[in-house]
Amino acid sequence: MKQRLASLDILRGADMFLLLFIGPVIRAFCEVYPDGTAWLSQQMNHTAWAGFTLWDIIMPLFLFMSGITIPFSMARYREGQKPDGRFYLKLLKRFCLLFLLGWIVQGNLLEFDWKLFHPYANTLQAIAVGYVVTALLFVHCKPRWQIVAAVILFAAYWIAFACTGMNLDGQDNIAMTIDKAVLGPHRDGVKWADGVWRFRKSYQYTWILSSLNFAVTVLLGCFAGQILKNEKLSQSKRALQVALTGTALTAAGLAISPLFPIIKKIWSSSMTLFSGGICFLLVALTYWLVDVRGWHKGADWLKVYGMNAITAYFLGEFVRFTSVSESFLHGLGGLPWYPVLIALADASILLGILVVMYRSKVFLKV
């Protein structure tokens, strides 16, 4: 990337810090001290169905920021260079690696048991789908046609629900029906017992139809990136334009929520607009503070997470640091706040690894 946004590294880092450090520690605290912490606990978990919490912005922001990078990293293709075989090979490689990491993190790949394999069930795979769609549109289409494509994807998702009477039952909506029909026993949330499988009623996340709106979320990030790269505007005006776009999208999401509620688990249409709007606003604020005003002292440490975001996510979601923490701290197991201490130790081990990588200038990219 020829022009690197410090604000993007910091905001991405804040997203990962919330996911991998703040969230686990606060959840452990709320479990030990439940009195008076119900609201805090709610914010550190996904909404049961309709609604939106702080935890619900983590995945949309991760997807959104993957889109922001595209206008910078692929600028040469908008400036006249034609994509060749190496471009498509690199895009395919990124797609495959993200899917592979997703299989390891949440797809049960390393169980080495075919019946437990989940081919599509992870944030990294949602990024893979959205990134490929957005990259191809950015390289081959002018901005107005990118917007048209986003509208078509958005409309196709809504139409699918409209054609089924806007059924929003957690187990019977069109998105869930498609996942059950296509993925069958390999859908995440399936329970096996005595060689027989069944769908868990508690599992309500959808992936295949929701991919339409995953792509829209990444496209929204790409639109934000194109605004931030527009050298015809001053930096302050870029921040303002991103903020105004975010305000409009947030308002639009709230406006249509009575017709199509904000439901993160199925990536509903109102959720796509509402979360996209929040992402625009967060990017505008961070860009203005960091890149425009230069106020980044005290926040640069977040780059430890932000510049190795995929690595941080993979290690945090896959590696069980608890075995290490308990090896050294098991003697304190009788303390009431022991779970909080273990959560803090787990998060600190991961942070330590990322600090070493950052200081050694080791940045793993997919």
C-alpha distance (Angstrom), angle and dihedral (degrees) to the residues before:
residue distance angle dihedral
M1 . . .
K2 3.79 . .
Q3 3.77 95.3 .
R4 3.79 114.3 36.7
L5 3.79 119.7 -162.3
A6 3.80 111.2 -139.6
S7 3.80 88.4 -162.4
L8 3.81 90.9 59.2
D9 3.81 92.6 53.8
I10 3.80 90.5 48.1
L11 3.80 95.3 46.5
R12 3.81 92.2 45.6
G13 3.78 87.5 48.8
A14 3.80 91.5 51.5
D15 3.81 89.2 51.2
M16 3.81 91.6 52.9
F17 3.83 92.7 42.1
L18 3.80 89.2 55.9
L19 3.80 91.6 47.8
L20 3.79 99.4 42.9
F21 3.80 106.1 28.5
I22 3.79 115.9 15.1
G23 3.81 97.2 39.4
P24 3.83 99.3 50.5
V25 3.81 93.1 44.2
I26 3.80 94.6 47.4
R27 3.81 92.5 45.8
A28 3.81 90.2 52.4
F29 3.80 89.6 48.4
C30 3.81 92.2 50.4
E31 3.80 91.3 49.9
V32 3.81 91.4 52.6
Y33 3.80 94.4 41.7
P34 3.83 105.6 29.3
D35 3.81 95.9 161.0
G36 3.79 110.1 101.9
T37 3.81 94.6 -4.4
A38 3.82 99.9 91.0
W39 3.81 94.1 108.5
L40 3.79 92.6 46.2
S41 3.80 91.0 49.0
Q42 3.80 90.0 49.3
Q43 3.81 91.0 54.7
M44 3.81 91.0 52.8
N45 3.81 92.9 55.8
H46 3.79 135.8 58.0
T47 3.78 117.6 -94.6
A48 3.79 112.1 -95.1
W49 3.82 90.2 -123.9
A50 3.80 125.5 -45.9
G51 3.80 118.1 30.2
F52 3.78 137.7 48.6
T53 3.80 135.6 -100.1
L54 3.78 135.0 -179.1
W55 3.82 88.9 -98.4
D56 3.81 90.2 57.6
I57 3.82 92.8 65.4
I58 3.81 95.2 60.8
M59 3.81 98.3 79.9
P60 3.84 96.6 40.1
L61 3.80 90.3 49.6
F62 3.82 91.1 50.0
L63 3.82 90.5 52.3
F64 3.80 92.7 42.4
M65 3.80 93.6 53.1
S66 3.80 91.9 49.9
G67 3.80 85.3 61.0
I68 3.81 94.3 49.0
T69 3.80 91.1 62.3
I70 3.82 94.4 57.5
P71 3.86 99.2 76.6
F72 3.81 88.6 51.7
S73 3.79 101.3 41.5
M74 3.82 94.0 40.9
A75 3.79 99.5 36.6
R76 3.81 92.4 118.3
Y77 3.79 90.8 66.5
R78 3.79 90.5 57.0
E79 3.80 89.6 47.9
G80 3.80 95.6 59.9
Q81 3.78 107.7 -78.2
K82 3.79 111.4 126.4
P83 3.80 118.9 -134.1
D84 3.78 112.5 -110.6
G85 3.77 135.0 -170.4
R86 3.78 91.6 -75.6
F87 3.80 90.5 59.8
Y88 3.79 93.6 53.6
L89 3.80 91.9 42.3
K90 3.81 90.6 52.6
L91 3.79 90.5 48.0
L92 3.80 91.2 49.6
K93 3.81 90.7 47.2
R94 3.81 91.4 52.8
F95 3.80 90.9 48.0
C96 3.81 93.0 50.1
L97 3.80 95.1 44.5
L98 3.80 92.6 50.3
F99 3.80 90.5 49.3
L100 3.80 90.6 47.6
L101 3.81 92.2 51.0
G102 3.80 88.9 47.2
W103 3.80 90.2 52.6
I104 3.79 89.9 52.2
V105 3.81 95.1 45.8
Q106 3.80 100.1 42.8
G107 3.78 108.9 -7.5
N108 3.82 96.0 77.0
L109 3.81 90.8 -126.0
L110 3.80 93.1 149.7
E111 3.80 92.1 52.8
F112 3.82 84.2 79.4
D113 3.80 88.4 -145.9
W114 3.81 115.4 121.0
K115 3.78 95.0 -155.4
L116 3.83 90.4 58.2
F117 3.81 94.6 49.5
H118 3.82 116.9 117.8
P119 3.83 111.1 -165.8
Y120 3.80 98.5 -171.5
A121 3.77 118.4 26.3
N122 3.80 112.0 105.6
T123 3.80 143.4 86.0
L124 3.81 92.2 -121.4
Q125 3.79 89.7 58.5
A126 3.79 91.4 49.5
I127 3.81 87.5 53.2
A128 3.82 90.0 48.9
V129 3.80 92.5 55.1
G130 3.79 95.4 43.1
Y131 3.80 93.7 44.2
V132 3.80 95.1 52.3
V133 3.81 93.2 47.6
T134 3.80 92.1 46.7
A135 3.82 95.1 44.7
L136 3.80 92.3 51.7
L137 3.80 92.1 47.7
F138 3.81 92.2 47.0
V139 3.80 93.6 50.2
H140 3.80 97.8 42.7
C141 3.84 104.6 30.1
K142 3.75 136.3 57.7
P143 3.83 117.0 -119.4
R144 3.81 94.3 -97.3
W145 3.80 91.1 55.3
Q146 3.78 90.1 47.0
I147 3.80 87.2 56.7
V148 3.81 90.7 47.9
A149 3.82 89.4 51.8
A150 3.81 91.0 50.3
V151 3.81 90.3 50.9
I152 3.82 91.5 49.1
L153 3.81 92.5 50.2
F154 3.80 90.9 46.2
A155 3.81 92.3 47.7
A156 3.81 93.4 46.6
Y157 3.80 90.7 56.7
W158 3.82 92.7 48.6
I159 3.81 92.5 45.5
A160 3.80 90.3 53.9
F161 3.80 89.4 58.3
A162 3.80 93.7 40.0
C163 3.81 90.4 54.8
T164 3.80 89.1 57.0
G165 3.79 95.6 49.4
M166 3.82 94.5 -97.2
N167 3.78 89.0 -75.0
L168 3.81 105.8 -175.1
D169 3.78 99.4 177.8
G170 3.80 108.2 143.1
Q171 3.81 93.4 -126.0
D172 3.79 102.2 26.2
N173 3.82 106.5 45.5
I174 3.80 119.4 117.9
A175 3.81 94.3 -106.3
M176 3.80 91.4 53.2
T177 3.80 91.7 43.9
I178 3.81 90.9 54.7
D179 3.81 92.4 48.0
K180 3.80 91.5 49.5
A181 3.80 92.5 47.7
V182 3.82 96.6 46.1
L183 3.80 102.6 33.6
G184 3.79 97.9 30.3
P185 3.82 111.0 164.1
H186 3.80 89.3 3.2
R187 3.79 94.5 62.8
D188 3.79 113.4 114.2
G189 3.78 109.2 -105.3
V190 3.80 96.0 42.4
K191 3.81 115.6 136.2
W192 3.79 122.1 -147.8
A193 3.81 121.3 -156.0
D194 3.83 127.1 165.8
G195 3.79 90.9 -13.3
V196 3.82 92.7 -53.4
W197 3.79 124.0 110.1
R198 3.78 131.1 -154.9
F199 3.80 136.9 173.7
R200 3.79 115.4 -100.7
K201 3.79 109.5 -124.8
S202 3.80 89.5 -148.8
Y203 3.82 92.2 63.1
Q204 3.81 110.5 87.7
Y205 3.80 105.5 157.4
T206 3.80 118.1 118.9
W207 3.79 130.4 -161.4
I208 3.81 118.6 170.6
L209 3.81 102.2 57.2
S210 3.81 89.2 29.3
S211 3.82 87.3 62.1
L212 3.80 87.3 79.7
N213 3.79 89.8 64.7
F214 3.80 93.3 37.4
A215 3.80 85.3 62.6
V216 3.82 90.8 47.0
T217 3.82 90.1 53.7
V218 3.81 92.0 51.6
L219 3.82 89.6 45.3
L220 3.80 89.6 53.5
G221 3.78 87.8 54.5
C222 3.81 89.1 50.3
F223 3.81 90.1 52.7
A224 3.81 89.5 51.8
G225 3.79 89.3 49.6
Q226 3.80 91.5 52.2
I227 3.78 90.4 52.6
L228 3.81 91.8 49.2
K229 3.80 90.4 49.6
N230 3.80 94.6 49.2
E231 3.80 102.5 113.8
K232 3.81 90.9 -173.7
L233 3.80 87.1 76.0
S234 3.78 126.4 63.0
Q235 3.78 115.6 -113.9
S236 3.80 91.2 -107.3
K237 3.79 91.4 52.8
R238 3.79 90.8 49.0
A239 3.79 90.0 53.8
L240 3.80 90.5 47.4
Q241 3.82 93.0 49.5
V242 3.80 91.4 49.8
A243 3.81 90.2 48.1
L244 3.81 93.4 49.2
T245 3.80 90.8 48.7
G246 3.79 89.6 50.4
T247 3.79 91.9 50.0
A248 3.80 91.3 51.1
L249 3.81 93.7 48.2
T250 3.80 93.3 46.9
A251 3.80 90.5 50.3
A252 3.81 91.0 47.0
G253 3.80 91.2 51.3
L254 3.79 91.5 51.6
A255 3.81 91.2 44.3
I256 3.80 94.4 56.7
S257 3.81 95.4 37.9
P258 3.84 92.8 93.6
L259 3.83 87.3 59.5
F260 3.80 96.8 37.8
P261 3.82 112.5 13.5
I262 3.79 124.1 -136.1
I263 3.81 102.2 -95.9
K264 3.79 116.7 165.3
K265 3.81 95.3 -172.2
I266 3.81 92.8 67.1
W267 3.85 94.3 28.0
S268 3.79 90.4 -121.9
S269 3.79 122.8 -156.9
S270 3.81 94.6 -105.7
M271 3.82 90.0 46.4
T272 3.81 89.7 52.7
L273 3.80 92.2 53.7
F274 3.80 96.1 38.5
S275 3.82 96.0 47.4
G276 3.80 90.6 40.8
G277 3.79 89.2 54.0
I278 3.79 91.7 50.6
C279 3.81 89.4 49.5
F280 3.82 90.4 52.5
L281 3.81 90.1 50.4
L282 3.80 93.6 48.0
V283 3.81 90.9 48.7
A284 3.81 91.5 47.7
L285 3.80 92.5 50.4
T286 3.80 94.6 45.4
Y287 3.81 93.0 44.2
W288 3.81 91.7 50.1
L289 3.81 93.7 47.2
V290 3.81 98.0 42.0
D291 3.81 109.3 26.4
V292 3.81 99.9 27.4
R293 3.79 104.1 33.5
G294 3.79 97.3 24.4
W295 3.79 92.6 -131.9
H296 3.77 100.7 146.6
K297 3.81 104.5 118.9
G298 3.76 108.5 126.3
A299 3.81 92.1 22.3
D300 3.81 102.0 66.2
W301 3.81 90.3 87.9
L302 3.81 88.0 70.6
K303 3.81 86.7 72.0
V304 3.80 84.9 76.1
Y305 3.81 85.5 74.0
G306 3.78 98.3 27.2
M307 3.79 98.9 55.4
N308 3.80 92.3 48.2
A309 3.79 97.9 33.9
I310 3.81 98.4 140.9
T311 3.81 90.9 46.7
A312 3.80 91.3 47.9
Y313 3.79 92.0 49.1
F314 3.79 93.6 46.6
L315 3.80 95.3 47.7
G316 3.79 93.4 42.1
E317 3.78 94.3 49.5
F318 3.80 99.3 38.2
V319 3.82 111.5 29.7
R320 3.82 116.5 75.0
F321 3.78 103.4 -138.9
T322 3.81 89.7 171.6
S323 3.81 90.6 84.8
V324 3.82 88.9 60.5
S325 3.80 94.1 43.2
E326 3.79 93.5 49.7
S327 3.80 91.3 46.9
F328 3.81 89.2 65.9
L329 3.81 101.6 28.2
H330 3.82 104.3 37.5
G331 3.79 89.8 106.9
L332 3.80 88.7 69.3
G333 3.80 92.2 54.6
G334 3.79 92.5 114.7
L335 3.78 93.6 64.0
P336 3.81 115.2 102.5
W337 3.80 91.8 -131.9
Y338 3.82 93.9 48.8
P339 3.87 93.1 114.0
V340 3.80 89.2 55.4
L341 3.79 90.5 50.2
I342 3.82 91.5 50.6
A343 3.82 92.3 48.3
L344 3.80 89.4 49.8
A345 3.81 91.6 48.2
D346 3.82 92.4 48.7
A347 3.80 91.9 50.8
S348 3.80 91.6 45.3
I349 3.82 93.0 52.8
L350 3.80 90.1 54.4
L351 3.79 91.1 46.0
G352 3.80 89.7 50.9
I353 3.81 91.3 53.7
L354 3.79 91.1 50.1
V355 3.81 92.0 47.9
V356 3.80 90.8 53.6
M357 3.81 90.5 48.6
Y358 3.81 91.6 48.1
R359 3.79 94.4 49.1
S360 3.80 90.3 46.0
K361 3.82 88.5 50.0
V362 3.78 91.5 -122.2
F363 3.79 108.0 152.2
L364 3.79 115.4 172.6
K365 3.79 113.6 -153.2
V366 3.77 129.6 -171.7
